Amino acid sequence: MDAYADPDLGAFELGFFEDGVHVRRSLAACWGVRFERVAPVRPFRWPKGGISFAGWYFCATTGEHIGYESWLERDRLILLDADPQVTGIASQPFWLHWHDGQRHRRNAPDYFVRLASGRGRVVDVRAADRVDEATAEAFEATERACQAVDWEFVRAGIPDPVLMANMRWLSRYRRRRCLRQDIADRLMEVFAEPRPLRPGAAEAGDPLMVLPVLFHLVWSGVLVIDVASRLLSSDSVVYVAGGL
């Protein structure tokens, strides 16, 4: 492949860690890099008195902790972790370098995501009211670079509050330790036909034992609840995926 068939392949470089060593290569030379497995290119910051909140999120998809620098980034991680099309996630995977005609610029995207199709997705997380001119230019350049290598680019803002409240709740039950197969089998029988959450859970057994398994199955996509239009409640309708 001619690296300069698309001018953008030669216009961008990526800086990232490879075997613990920071390397910098042209975008065209990075086709085979598994960016969902790389280490962050810069440390996460916990500034005293800062307005953002950094931390580590245990990702059920990867079985590893992934860093974030704000609640908004943490919420995006939850949504990515729950997406069945996502198979890998890395935070701040590389520096994207380019020249804007006047000066050298760089951007470290918040996440690199590997999809089940094998395609890559680059995600930058920023609320709309915090996207200034320089940030907008950085996002535009990042999108151009992604298009050159057939990656998706997503600028993620503030998610729907109802959806996010439900997904935060369900994320508490994302770990495999919440799964008891005997209870899961019983729940599949109970919710073979759509019915309200609480009565169905009670029919399956002691709700204290059943509900964590039920929520884990919803998180995993085995059972389905409408999480987008209303908050989870005792009368939320639950059914087996593919059952309608």
Secondary structure, 3 states (H helix, E strand, C coil): CCCCCCHHHHHCEEEEEECCEEEEEEHHHHCCCCHHHCCCCCCCCCCCCCCCCCEEEEECCCCEEEEECCHHHHHHHHHHHHCCCEEEEEECCCEEEEECCCCEEEECCCEEEEECCCCEEEEEECCHHHCCHHHHHHHHHHHHHHHHCCCEEEEECCCCHHHHHHHHHHHCCCCHHHCCHHHHHHHHHHCCCCEEHHHHHHHHCCHHHHHHHHHHHHHHCCEECCCCCCCCCCCCEEEECCCC
